[in-house]
Amino acid sequence: MPWTGIFSRNTSDFFRALEGYFYVENANLGFSRPIRVVSATANQIVLRDFGLLGELTINGAGLTFTLRDDLPGGVKGFPQLTGGTITSFTVRFNAELDMLTSALALANNNAERAQIQNEINKVLAETNAQLAAEAAGQTPTTNHLAANAVVVPTQAISAAQLGTAAVSSFMTGSKVPMRDYLNQFTVNFAGPGAPGGILGQGFDLVGFDGADTLTGGPGNDLFVGNGGNDTMDGGGGGVDIYEGGAGNDVYILGAGRDAVTDSGPVNEFDIISYQRATSGVQVKLEQDVTFPGTGFAAQDTFGGIEGVVGSDFNDLILGRTIVMGDLSSDFLSGGAGDDTLLGGEGSDTLVGGPGFDLLDGGGNQSTLGNAGAGDTAVYSAGPNDVHFFNSQNGLLVATPRGGVDLVTGIELFSFAGQIFTLNQLSLSNALLNIGTAQADSLGGNAGFDLLYGRDGNDTLRGEGGTDILDGGLGDDSLNGGDGVDTLSGGDGADTIVGGGGDDFIFGGDTSHDLRDVVYGGDGNDSIDGGYGNDELRGDAGDDSIEGGFGVDIVIGGDGNDVLTGSAWSDQIFGGNGNDFINGGFGFDRVNGGLGADKFYHTNAAGHGSDWIQDYNAGEGDVLFYGGGAASKADFLVQRASTASAGDARVQEVFITHKPSGNLLWALVDGDGQSSLNVLAGGQTFDLLA
């Protein structure tokens, strides 16, 4: 957008829209041109320039104004707000200035001209944007030069705070080309003391004191966080500039060439995040720059940053190797993928995340028995779920569903928030077998096995005992064998067999997963399909199965099972036993099978209508209403014939919750039932009684 403005509260000015030609300025500074009051009410005052076709709308409550004729400049009729509170303003404009010429013309002397020229060149090089400069007599600083800048307070502005400020328009005498006829931009206030939340579309977003959330768009954005713990999100792309102040700030970088400068105190903790990256990133924190090259993080620069959060891919993140007091305490987080985190000197915190990571604190090699203080490796798993192995190159740390990390130079470990030193850890007596990036065949033994396939189409066999099997990327085949096993397929089209024992089985980890086929086997298994369109079978035992994100087929088998379709439209078969079936979100097709089954519906938005194929009151089936207390009068029973649904001679039954208007259940051949039993709020009642 070509419009540029600054919205602030200080002793000299209230609002400047330099390309829209509006000033709300201290009366002692002088004025250029008056503007016309188009309309005025207690809630809105509309001001329009005489010649430049720009318009300023001020919204609020109890607004009053007067026209001042006593201001410097000799022109009469400047509007001044005398009462009320401003809650938002809108600027419409027609033209844009040739800023490079006008800015230099405004400078009072050669020194100011040189400083303005330097600032213009610097910002132009970073943003390729049009600039604006303050009026003559103002000290030029970086705050007075901006690309489409809007500074937004987090509280409403009262007339008393404006003091003697009045509104005028501004003209430099430069050529004014016609452009973007009557564009519009609106700024709203977030309320006194409240965190701000601002959404951009390729212009500039500025927060004041308080925890602000600033979200950019696909264009080139400028973020100014000022005080408070701010989150600045660059959005989808563009060349973005981030300026942070006091507070612990988080910068979420986009795909463009971004620049981050945090000028807060050295005892704060500021983080850049590549969580939006579509490929692995390489970051060198010491030099405040990502490695030259191409891709998501190419040519990003940053200063005053203490932490880095990587992508879901294979990252290389290097901390500082030069100690400068507390400035060398780095936070490095790899995210998913096979990451390399090098902390450098100082007290660093390294979080590998899922995948096979190298965590190097920068000190001596970490092996059990080598105690110290300084760097910390952080894991979400509890201390009883983590296993340690000494290796030639350092300490191996294995976690369920988290891969194996090679740790060196680390003195402290955090497991689910509990801190341990190296001397407090014990080596595991389990068999550790790690695959390669190729197709591996890994086998365990009768004891405790940890098998990690990594990339490739792997085959993992746990045999007897309590095993942990992690297929990693690829189309893997996992068989836990007997024992209480934890099996994770990872992304890919996996086949997972739990075998005997009460197993914990997980399908895909991310949206890149395709389809998994899971057999729980004997025992009371817990199965989570994760991502992908999966086929999940509990087999024998009282199983708990969750379809996850995808169009899934969920089959409970024998036993009293708890079956949840989760997202999308799933097919669910209870099998033998008294099953609890929750279709989840989407329009699900359900068959409870033999036994007294409960068909659950939460009546939440997006839950959809569940088609129940075999509701049978005689077997003890119940329609379980999860939306709170209800009575028979809250439900509407309707009947209709549906082609190919069931017996053509028997109508289907449709049950609607009348207060919400949501159709909850459709019972195939339901009109053949003598009872329709609903359980709600602990009470069971018959809709046909």
C-alpha positions as CSV (number, residue, x, y, z in Angstrom):
1,M,0.0,0.0,0.0
2,P,1.3,3.5,-0.8
3,W,-0.1,5.1,2.4
4,T,2.3,5.9,5.2
5,G,1.4,7.0,8.7
6,I,2.6,7.1,12.3
7,F,0.1,6.9,15.1
8,S,1.6,7.9,18.5
9,R,1.0,9.7,21.8
10,N,3.8,12.1,22.6
11,T,4.2,15.8,23.2
12,S,4.6,16.8,19.6
13,D,2.2,14.8,17.5
14,F,-0.7,12.5,17.6
15,F,-1.1,11.1,14.1
16,R,0.7,11.7,10.8
17,A,-0.4,10.2,7.5
18,L,2.3,11.6,5.3
19,E,1.1,10.1,2.0
20,G,-2.5,10.6,3.0
21,Y,-1.6,14.3,3.8
22,F,-3.3,14.4,7.2
23,Y,-1.8,15.7,10.4
24,V,-3.2,15.7,13.9
25,E,-0.4,17.7,15.4
26,N,0.5,19.9,18.4
27,A,-0.6,23.5,17.7
28,N,2.8,25.0,18.5
29,L,4.4,23.3,15.5
30,G,2.6,25.1,12.8
31,F,0.2,23.8,10.1
32,S,-0.1,23.6,6.4
33,R,-3.6,23.3,5.1
34,P,-7.0,23.0,6.7
35,I,-9.4,20.2,5.9
36,R,-13.2,20.1,5.7
37,V,-15.5,18.5,8.2
38,V,-17.8,16.4,6.1
39,S,-20.0,15.0,8.9
40,A,-19.8,14.9,12.7
41,T,-21.7,12.8,15.3
42,A,-20.8,11.7,18.8
43,N,-19.6,8.4,17.4
44,Q,-17.9,9.4,14.2
45,I,-16.2,12.5,12.6
46,V,-15.3,12.5,8.9
47,L,-12.7,14.9,7.7
48,R,-11.8,15.4,4.0
49,D,-8.9,17.3,2.3
50,F,-9.9,20.1,-0.1
51,G,-7.7,19.2,-3.0
52,L,-6.0,15.8,-2.5
53,L,-9.1,13.6,-2.3
54,G,-8.0,12.0,1.0
55,E,-10.3,11.3,3.9
56,L,-9.9,10.6,7.6
57,T,-12.7,9.0,9.6
58,I,-12.3,9.1,13.4
59,N,-14.5,6.6,15.4
60,G,-15.2,6.7,19.1
61,A,-17.7,7.8,21.8
62,G,-18.8,11.2,22.9
63,L,-16.7,12.9,20.2
64,T,-16.8,16.7,20.0
65,F,-14.7,19.2,18.1
66,T,-14.1,22.9,17.4
67,L,-12.6,24.8,14.5
68,R,-9.5,26.8,15.4
69,D,-8.5,30.0,13.7
70,D,-5.6,31.0,15.9
71,L,-3.0,28.5,14.8
72,P,0.4,29.4,13.1
73,G,0.3,29.5,9.4
74,G,-2.4,32.1,8.9
75,V,-5.0,29.7,7.6
76,K,-8.2,29.3,9.5
77,G,-10.6,26.4,10.2
78,F,-8.4,23.6,11.6
79,P,-10.6,21.0,13.4
80,Q,-9.6,20.2,17.0
81,L,-11.1,17.4,19.1
82,T,-12.4,18.7,22.4
83,G,-14.0,15.7,24.0
84,G,-14.6,12.0,23.8
85,T,-12.5,8.9,23.2
86,I,-11.1,7.7,19.9
87,T,-11.3,3.9,19.5
88,S,-10.3,3.6,15.8
89,F,-9.6,5.5,12.7
90,T,-9.7,4.9,8.9
91,V,-7.7,6.6,6.2
92,R,-8.7,6.8,2.6
93,F,-6.3,8.3,0.1
94,N,-5.8,8.9,-3.6
95,A,-2.1,9.7,-4.3
96,E,1.5,9.0,-3.3
97,L,4.4,11.4,-3.0
98,D,7.8,11.2,-4.7
99,M,9.3,10.6,-1.2
100,L,13.0,10.6,-2.2
101,T,12.8,14.1,-3.5
102,S,10.5,15.5,-0.8
103,A,12.4,14.0,2.1
104,L,15.7,15.6,1.0
105,A,13.9,18.9,0.4
106,L,12.6,18.9,4.0
107,A,16.0,18.6,5.6
108,N,17.3,21.7,7.3
109,N,21.0,21.3,6.6
110,N,23.5,19.1,5.0
111,A,24.0,16.8,8.0
112,E,20.3,16.1,8.2
113,R,20.2,15.6,4.5
114,A,23.0,13.1,4.7
115,Q,21.3,11.2,7.6
116,I,18.0,11.1,5.8
117,Q,19.6,9.9,2.6
118,N,21.4,7.2,4.5
119,E,18.2,6.0,6.2
120,I,16.4,6.0,2.9
121,N,19.0,4.0,1.2
122,K,19.1,1.5,4.0
123,V,15.4,0.9,4.2
124,L,15.0,0.9,0.4
125,A,17.7,-1.8,0.2
126,E,15.8,-3.9,2.8
127,T,12.2,-3.4,1.7
128,N,12.1,-1.9,-1.8
129,A,9.4,0.3,-0.5
130,Q,8.4,3.9,-0.8
131,L,9.4,6.1,2.2
132,A,8.2,9.2,3.9
133,A,10.0,11.8,6.0
134,E,9.0,14.1,8.9
135,A,8.2,17.7,8.3
136,A,11.0,20.3,8.4
137,G,12.4,21.0,11.8
138,Q,11.9,17.4,13.1
139,T,15.0,15.4,14.0
140,P,15.3,12.7,11.4
141,T,15.7,9.2,12.9
142,T,14.7,5.7,11.9
143,N,11.4,6.3,13.5
144,H,10.7,9.2,11.1
145,L,11.4,7.0,8.0
146,A,9.2,4.1,7.4
147,A,7.7,1.9,4.7
148,N,3.9,2.0,5.2
149,A,4.3,2.4,8.9
150,V,1.5,2.3,11.4
151,V,2.2,2.6,15.1
152,V,-0.8,1.3,17.1
153,P,-1.3,2.0,20.8
154,T,-3.0,-0.7,22.9
155,Q,-5.4,1.7,24.5
156,A,-8.0,4.2,23.3
157,I,-7.0,7.9,23.0
158,S,-9.0,10.6,24.9
159,A,-9.4,14.2,23.8
160,A,-7.6,15.2,27.0
161,Q,-4.5,13.2,25.9
162,L,-4.6,15.0,22.5
163,G,-4.2,18.4,24.2
164,T,-4.0,21.1,21.6
165,A,-3.7,18.8,18.7
166,A,-5.6,19.8,15.6
167,V,-6.0,18.3,12.1
168,S,-4.6,19.6,8.9
169,S,-3.4,18.3,5.5
170,F,0.2,18.4,4.2
171,M,1.7,19.2,0.9
172,T,5.4,19.2,-0.1
173,G,5.1,20.8,-3.4
174,S,6.4,17.7,-5.1
175,K,4.7,16.1,-8.0
176,V,1.7,14.0,-6.8
177,P,1.0,11.2,-9.3
178,M,-2.4,9.7,-9.2
179,R,-2.3,6.1,-7.8
180,D,-4.6,3.6,-6.0
181,Y,-7.8,5.8,-6.0
182,L,-9.2,6.0,-2.5
183,N,-7.4,3.0,-0.9
184,Q,-8.5,2.4,2.6
185,F,-6.8,1.4,5.8
186,T,-8.3,1.0,9.3
187,V,-6.7,0.8,12.7
188,N,-8.6,-0.4,15.8
189,F,-7.5,-0.2,19.4
190,A,-7.4,-3.2,21.6
191,G,-8.5,-1.6,24.9
192,P,-6.7,-0.3,28.0
193,G,-3.8,-2.5,29.0
194,A,-5.0,-5.4,26.9
195,P,-2.7,-7.4,24.6
196,G,-3.0,-6.3,21.0
197,G,-3.8,-8.5,18.1
198,I,-3.2,-7.1,14.6
199,L,-3.5,-8.7,11.2
200,G,-1.6,-7.3,8.3
201,Q,-1.7,-7.8,4.5
202,G,1.6,-6.4,3.4
203,F,2.1,-3.2,5.4
204,D,3.5,-2.4,8.8
205,L,2.3,-3.4,12.3
206,V,3.5,-1.9,15.5
207,G,2.6,-2.8,19.1
208,F,3.0,-0.8,22.2
209,D,3.7,-2.0,25.8
210,G,1.9,-5.3,26.5
211,A,2.0,-8.7,25.0
212,D,1.1,-8.0,21.4
213,T,0.5,-10.5,18.6
214,L,1.3,-9.1,15.2
215,T,0.6,-11.2,12.1
216,G,1.7,-10.2,8.7
217,G,0.4,-11.2,5.2
218,P,1.9,-12.2,1.9
219,G,3.5,-8.8,1.2
220,N,6.5,-7.0,2.7
221,D,5.8,-6.3,6.3
222,L,7.5,-4.2,9.0
223,F,6.9,-5.3,12.7
224,V,7.8,-3.1,15.7
225,G,7.2,-4.9,18.9
226,N,8.2,-2.3,21.5
227,G,7.6,-3.4,25.1
228,G,6.1,-6.6,26.3
229,N,6.4,-10.3,25.4
230,D,5.4,-10.0,21.7
231,T,4.8,-12.6,19.0
232,M,5.5,-11.4,15.5
233,D,4.4,-13.7,12.6
234,G,5.6,-12.9,9.1
235,G,2.8,-14.8,7.5
236,G,3.2,-16.5,4.1
237,G,6.1,-14.6,2.6
238,G,7.5,-11.3,1.6
239,V,10.6,-9.4,2.7
240,D,9.8,-8.8,6.3
241,I,11.6,-6.6,8.9
242,Y,11.1,-7.3,12.6
243,E,12.1,-4.8,15.3
244,G,11.7,-6.0,18.9
245,G,12.1,-4.1,22.2
246,A,11.9,-5.0,25.8
247,G,10.3,-8.3,26.6
248,N,10.8,-12.0,25.6
249,D,9.8,-11.9,22.0
250,V,9.1,-14.7,19.4
251,Y,9.7,-14.0,15.7
252,I,8.1,-16.5,13.3
253,L,9.8,-16.0,10.0
254,G,8.3,-16.4,6.6
255,A,9.7,-17.6,3.3
256,G,11.2,-14.2,2.2
257,R,14.5,-12.6,3.0
258,D,13.8,-11.5,6.6
259,A,15.7,-9.2,9.0
260,V,15.3,-9.4,12.8
261,T,16.7,-6.8,15.3
262,D,15.9,-7.1,19.0
263,S,17.1,-4.2,21.0
264,G,15.9,-5.4,24.4
265,P,18.1,-5.9,27.5
266,V,20.7,-8.7,27.5
267,N,18.9,-10.6,30.3
268,E,15.9,-11.3,28.1
269,F,15.2,-14.4,25.9
270,D,14.2,-13.8,22.3
271,I,13.6,-16.6,19.8
272,I,13.4,-16.9,16.0
273,S,11.2,-19.7,14.7
274,Y,11.2,-21.6,11.4
275,Q,8.1,-23.5,12.2
276,R,6.6,-22.5,8.8
277,A,9.6,-23.8,6.8
278,T,8.9,-26.2,4.0
279,S,12.4,-27.6,4.0
280,G,15.4,-27.9,6.4
281,V,17.1,-24.7,7.5
282,Q,20.7,-23.9,8.4
283,V,21.2,-21.2,11.1
284,K,24.4,-19.9,12.6
285,L,23.5,-17.9,15.7
286,E,27.0,-16.6,16.4
287,Q,27.1,-14.7,13.2
288,D,23.5,-13.6,13.4
289,V,22.8,-14.9,9.9
290,T,21.5,-18.1,8.2
291,F,23.9,-19.8,5.8
292,P,24.0,-18.3,2.3
293,G,22.1,-20.3,-0.3
294,T,18.5,-20.9,-1.4
295,G,15.4,-22.1,0.3
296,F,13.1,-21.0,3.1
297,A,15.8,-19.4,5.4
298,A,18.2,-18.1,2.7
299,Q,19.8,-14.7,3.6
300,D,17.9,-14.1,6.7
301,T,19.7,-11.9,9.2
302,F,19.1,-11.3,12.9
303,G,20.6,-9.6,16.0
304,G,19.9,-9.8,19.7
305,I,18.5,-13.3,19.4
306,E,19.2,-16.0,22.0
307,G,17.1,-18.9,20.7
308,V,16.3,-20.8,17.5
309,V,13.4,-23.2,16.8
310,G,14.0,-25.2,13.6
311,S,11.7,-26.8,11.1
312,D,10.1,-30.2,10.8
313,F,12.9,-31.2,8.4
314,N,16.6,-31.9,8.7
315,D,18.2,-28.7,10.2
316,L,21.7,-27.5,11.1
317,I,21.6,-25.0,13.9
318,L,24.8,-23.7,15.4
319,G,25.0,-21.6,18.6
320,R,27.6,-19.1,19.7
321,T,31.3,-20.1,20.1
322,I,32.4,-16.8,21.5
323,V,31.5,-16.2,25.2
324,M,30.1,-12.7,25.9
325,G,28.6,-12.9,29.4
326,D,25.0,-14.2,29.4
327,L,24.8,-13.5,25.7
328,S,26.3,-16.9,25.0
329,S,23.4,-18.8,26.6
330,D,21.6,-20.2,23.6
331,F,18.3,-22.1,23.1
332,L,18.3,-24.4,20.1
333,S,15.3,-26.5,19.1
334,G,15.4,-28.8,16.0
335,G,11.8,-29.7,15.7
336,A,11.0,-32.9,13.7
337,G,13.6,-34.3,11.3
338,D,17.3,-35.4,11.7
339,D,18.8,-32.2,13.2
340,T,22.3,-31.1,14.2
341,L,22.4,-28.7,17.1
342,L,25.8,-27.2,18.1
343,G,25.6,-25.1,21.2
344,G,29.0,-23.6,21.2
345,E,30.5,-22.2,24.5
346,G,28.3,-21.1,27.3
347,S,25.3,-22.6,29.0
348,D,23.0,-23.8,26.2
349,T,19.6,-25.5,26.1
350,L,19.2,-28.0,23.2
351,V,15.9,-29.6,22.2
352,G,16.3,-32.2,19.5
353,G,12.6,-33.2,19.0
354,P,11.5,-36.2,17.0
355,G,14.1,-37.7,14.7
356,F,17.8,-38.7,15.0
357,D,19.6,-35.7,16.2
358,L,23.1,-34.7,17.2
359,L,23.1,-32.5,20.3
360,D,26.5,-30.9,20.9
361,G,26.7,-28.5,23.9
362,G,30.1,-27.4,22.9
363,G,32.0,-28.7,25.9
364,N,33.6,-32.0,26.5
365,Q,32.2,-35.3,25.3
366,S,29.3,-36.5,27.3
367,T,29.4,-40.0,28.7
368,L,27.9,-41.3,31.9
369,G,30.3,-40.5,34.8
370,N,31.5,-37.2,33.2
371,A,29.6,-34.7,35.4
372,G,29.6,-30.9,35.1
373,A,27.3,-27.9,34.9
374,G,26.3,-25.8,31.9
375,D,24.4,-27.1,28.9
376,T,21.0,-28.7,29.1
377,A,19.3,-31.3,26.8
378,V,15.5,-31.1,27.1
379,Y,13.1,-34.0,26.5
380,S,9.3,-34.1,26.9
381,A,9.4,-37.8,27.9
382,G,9.5,-38.7,31.6
383,P,12.7,-40.1,33.2
384,N,11.4,-43.6,33.3
385,D,10.8,-43.6,29.5
386,V,14.3,-42.6,28.4
387,H,17.2,-45.0,27.9
388,F,20.9,-44.3,27.8
389,F,23.8,-46.0,26.0
390,N,27.5,-45.1,25.9
391,S,29.0,-45.0,22.4
392,Q,32.4,-44.2,21.0
393,N,31.2,-40.7,20.0
394,G,29.2,-39.7,23.0
395,L,26.0,-40.6,24.9
396,L,23.0,-42.1,23.0
397,V,19.6,-41.0,24.4
398,A,16.7,-43.1,23.2
399,T,13.0,-42.2,23.7
400,P,9.8,-43.8,22.6
401,R,8.5,-42.1,19.4
402,G,11.4,-39.6,19.6
403,G,14.3,-41.4,17.9
404,V,17.9,-41.6,19.2
405,D,20.0,-38.5,19.9
406,L,23.8,-38.5,20.0
407,V,24.6,-36.2,22.9
408,T,28.0,-34.6,23.6
409,G,29.1,-31.7,25.7
410,I,25.9,-31.8,27.7
411,E,26.0,-31.7,31.5
412,L,22.3,-31.4,32.5
413,F,19.2,-33.3,31.2
414,S,15.6,-32.2,31.6
415,F,13.0,-35.0,31.4
416,A,9.3,-33.8,31.6
417,G,10.6,-30.8,33.6
418,Q,12.8,-32.8,36.0
419,I,16.5,-31.9,36.0
420,F,19.2,-34.6,36.2
421,T,23.0,-34.5,36.0
422,L,25.0,-37.1,34.2
423,N,25.9,-38.8,37.5
424,Q,22.2,-39.4,38.2
425,L,21.7,-41.3,35.0
426,S,22.1,-45.1,34.5
427,L,22.9,-47.1,31.4
428,S,20.2,-49.3,29.9
429,N,20.7,-53.0,29.6
430,A,18.4,-53.1,26.6
431,L,19.4,-54.1,23.1
432,L,19.7,-51.0,20.9
433,N,19.6,-51.6,17.2
434,I,19.6,-48.6,14.8
435,G,19.1,-48.8,11.1
436,T,20.3,-46.7,8.2
437,A,18.8,-44.5,5.5
438,Q,18.3,-47.7,3.5
439,A,15.9,-50.6,3.8
440,D,16.9,-52.4,7.0
441,S,15.9,-55.6,8.7
442,L,16.3,-55.4,12.5
443,G,15.5,-58.1,15.0
444,G,15.3,-58.1,18.8
445,N,15.6,-60.9,21.3
446,A,13.6,-62.3,24.2
447,G,14.4,-59.3,26.4
448,F,14.0,-55.5,26.2
449,D,14.7,-54.2,22.6
450,L,14.9,-50.8,21.1
451,L,14.7,-50.9,17.3
452,Y,14.9,-47.8,15.2
453,G,14.5,-48.2,11.4
454,R,15.1,-44.6,10.4
455,D,14.6,-43.9,6.6
456,G,13.9,-46.6,4.1
457,N,11.3,-49.5,3.9
458,D,12.3,-51.3,7.1
459,T,11.3,-54.6,8.8
460,L,11.4,-54.6,12.6
461,R,10.7,-57.6,14.8
462,G,10.6,-57.3,18.5
463,E,10.2,-61.0,19.5
464,G,9.4,-61.5,23.2
465,G,9.8,-59.0,26.0
466,T,8.9,-55.3,26.3
467,D,10.1,-53.7,23.1
468,I,10.2,-50.2,21.5
469,L,9.9,-50.2,17.7
470,D,10.2,-47.0,15.6
471,G,9.9,-47.4,11.8
472,G,10.8,-43.8,10.9
473,L,10.3,-42.6,7.3
474,G,9.3,-45.2,4.7
475,D,6.9,-48.0,4.2
476,D,7.8,-50.2,7.2
477,S,6.7,-53.5,8.6
478,L,6.7,-53.7,12.5
479,N,5.9,-56.8,14.6
480,G,6.1,-56.4,18.4
481,G,5.8,-60.0,19.3
482,D,4.7,-61.0,22.8
483,G,5.1,-58.5,25.6
484,V,4.0,-54.9,26.3
485,D,5.4,-53.1,23.2
486,T,5.4,-49.5,21.9
487,L,5.3,-49.5,18.1
488,S,5.5,-46.3,16.0
489,G,5.2,-46.5,12.2
490,G,6.3,-43.0,11.4
491,D,5.4,-41.4,8.1
492,G,4.7,-43.8,5.2
493,A,2.4,-46.7,4.4
494,D,3.2,-49.0,7.3
495,T,2.0,-52.4,8.4
496,I,2.1,-52.8,12.2
497,V,1.3,-55.9,14.2
498,G,1.2,-55.6,18.0
499,G,1.2,-59.3,18.7
500,G,0.5,-60.6,22.2
501,G,0.4,-58.2,25.2
502,D,-1.1,-54.8,25.9
503,D,0.6,-52.8,23.2
504,F,0.7,-49.0,22.4
505,I,0.6,-48.4,18.6
506,F,1.0,-45.2,16.8
507,G,0.6,-44.6,13.0
508,G,1.7,-41.5,11.1
509,D,3.3,-38.5,12.8
510,T,2.7,-35.7,10.2
511,S,0.4,-34.8,7.3
512,H,3.0,-36.5,5.0
513,D,1.8,-39.9,6.2
514,L,-0.2,-41.9,3.7
515,R,-2.0,-45.0,5.1
516,D,-1.2,-47.5,7.9
517,V,-2.7,-50.9,8.5
518,V,-2.6,-51.9,12.1
519,Y,-3.4,-55.2,13.9
520,G,-3.5,-54.9,17.6
521,G,-3.4,-58.7,18.2
522,D,-4.2,-60.2,21.6
523,G,-4.3,-58.0,24.6
524,N,-5.9,-54.7,25.6
525,D,-4.2,-52.4,23.0
526,S,-4.2,-48.7,22.6
527,I,-4.0,-47.6,18.9
528,D,-3.7,-44.1,17.5
529,G,-3.8,-44.0,13.7
530,G,-2.4,-40.5,13.5
531,Y,-2.4,-39.0,10.1
532,G,-3.4,-40.8,6.9
533,N,-6.4,-42.9,5.8
534,D,-5.8,-45.9,8.0
535,E,-7.2,-49.4,8.7
536,L,-7.1,-50.1,12.4
537,R,-8.0,-53.5,13.9
538,G,-8.0,-54.1,17.7
539,D,-8.5,-57.9,17.4
540,A,-9.0,-59.7,20.7
541,G,-9.1,-57.8,24.0
542,D,-10.6,-54.6,25.3
543,D,-9.0,-52.1,22.9
544,S,-9.0,-48.3,22.7
545,I,-8.7,-47.2,19.1
546,E,-8.6,-43.6,17.7
547,G,-8.7,-43.0,14.0
548,G,-6.9,-39.7,13.9
549,F,-6.6,-37.3,11.0
550,G,-7.9,-39.2,8.0
551,V,-10.8,-41.2,6.5
552,D,-10.3,-44.3,8.6
553,I,-11.7,-47.8,9.0
554,V,-11.8,-48.8,12.7
555,I,-12.6,-52.4,13.7
556,G,-12.8,-53.2,17.3
557,G,-13.0,-57.0,17.1
558,D,-13.7,-59.1,20.2
559,G,-13.9,-57.4,23.5
560,N,-15.4,-54.3,25.0
561,D,-13.8,-51.7,22.9
562,V,-13.7,-47.8,22.9
563,L,-13.6,-46.7,19.3
564,T,-13.3,-43.1,18.1
565,G,-13.3,-42.0,14.5
566,S,-11.8,-38.5,15.2
567,A,-11.6,-36.2,12.2
568,W,-13.3,-36.8,8.8
569,S,-15.9,-39.4,7.9
570,D,-14.9,-42.8,9.1
571,Q,-16.3,-46.4,9.0
572,I,-16.5,-47.9,12.5
573,F,-17.3,-51.6,13.3
574,G,-17.6,-52.6,17.0
575,G,-17.6,-56.3,16.6
576,N,-18.4,-58.6,19.5
577,G,-18.7,-57.0,22.9
578,N,-20.2,-54.0,24.6
579,D,-18.5,-51.2,22.7
580,F,-18.4,-47.4,23.2
581,I,-18.4,-45.8,19.7
582,N,-17.8,-42.1,19.1
583,G,-17.8,-41.2,15.4
584,G,-16.0,-37.9,16.0
585,F,-16.1,-35.1,13.6
586,G,-17.5,-35.9,10.1
587,F,-20.4,-38.0,8.9
588,D,-19.5,-41.5,10.1
589,R,-21.0,-44.9,9.3
590,V,-21.2,-47.1,12.3
591,N,-22.0,-50.8,13.0
592,G,-21.8,-51.7,16.7
593,G,-22.0,-55.5,16.1
594,L,-23.1,-57.9,18.8
595,G,-23.5,-56.7,22.4
596,A,-24.9,-53.7,24.2
597,D,-23.3,-50.8,22.5
598,K,-23.3,-47.0,23.2
599,F,-23.3,-44.7,20.2
600,Y,-22.0,-41.3,21.4
601,H,-22.7,-37.9,19.9
602,T,-21.4,-34.7,21.5
603,N,-23.7,-32.3,19.6
604,A,-20.7,-30.1,18.9
605,A,-20.4,-28.0,15.8
606,G,-18.8,-30.0,13.0
607,H,-19.5,-33.4,14.6
608,G,-21.8,-34.4,11.8
609,S,-24.5,-37.0,11.7
610,D,-23.7,-40.6,12.4
611,W,-25.4,-43.4,10.3
612,I,-25.9,-46.4,12.6
613,Q,-26.5,-49.6,10.7
614,D,-27.5,-52.0,13.5
615,Y,-29.1,-50.1,16.4
616,N,-30.9,-52.8,18.4
617,A,-32.7,-51.9,21.6
618,G,-33.2,-55.6,22.3
619,E,-29.4,-56.1,22.6
620,G,-29.2,-53.1,25.0
621,D,-27.9,-50.5,22.5
622,V,-28.2,-46.9,23.7
623,L,-27.8,-43.5,21.9
624,F,-25.5,-41.6,24.2
625,Y,-26.0,-37.8,24.1
626,G,-22.9,-36.0,25.2
627,G,-24.2,-32.4,25.1
628,G,-25.2,-32.2,28.7
629,A,-28.6,-32.7,30.4
630,A,-31.6,-33.2,28.1
631,S,-35.1,-34.7,28.2
632,K,-37.3,-36.6,25.7
633,A,-38.9,-33.3,24.7
634,D,-35.5,-32.1,23.3
635,F,-35.4,-34.7,20.5
636,L,-37.4,-34.9,17.3
637,V,-37.9,-38.4,15.7
638,Q,-38.6,-38.4,12.0
639,R,-39.0,-41.2,9.5
640,A,-38.2,-41.6,5.8
641,S,-37.2,-44.2,3.2
642,T,-33.7,-44.0,1.9
643,A,-32.6,-45.9,-1.2
644,S,-30.1,-48.6,-0.7
645,A,-29.9,-48.0,3.1
646,G,-31.3,-51.3,4.3
647,D,-34.6,-53.1,4.1
648,A,-36.8,-51.2,1.6
649,R,-39.9,-52.2,3.6
650,V,-38.6,-50.5,6.8
651,Q,-38.1,-46.7,7.1
652,E,-35.0,-45.1,8.5
653,V,-35.3,-43.0,11.7
654,F,-33.7,-39.6,12.0
655,I,-33.1,-38.1,15.5
656,T,-32.6,-34.3,15.8
657,H,-31.7,-32.3,18.9
658,K,-34.4,-29.6,18.7
659,P,-32.7,-26.8,20.7
660,S,-29.6,-26.8,18.4
661,G,-31.3,-28.0,15.2
662,N,-28.5,-30.6,14.8
663,L,-29.3,-34.0,13.2
664,L,-27.4,-36.4,15.5
665,W,-28.3,-40.0,14.5
666,A,-29.7,-41.7,11.4
667,L,-30.8,-45.3,12.2
668,V,-30.9,-47.6,9.2
669,D,-34.2,-49.6,9.4
670,G,-34.8,-47.8,12.7
671,D,-38.6,-47.8,12.3
672,G,-38.5,-51.5,13.1
673,Q,-37.4,-50.8,16.7
674,S,-39.9,-50.8,19.5
675,S,-37.7,-48.5,21.6
676,L,-35.2,-45.7,20.9
677,N,-33.3,-45.3,24.2
678,V,-31.3,-42.1,24.8
679,L,-28.8,-41.7,27.7
680,A,-28.3,-38.0,28.6
681,G,-27.0,-36.4,31.8
682,G,-27.0,-39.8,33.5
683,Q,-30.7,-40.5,32.7
684,T,-32.0,-43.0,30.1
685,F,-35.4,-42.4,28.4
686,D,-37.2,-43.9,25.5
687,L,-38.1,-41.5,22.6
688,L,-41.0,-43.8,21.5
689,A,-42.6,-44.2,25.0
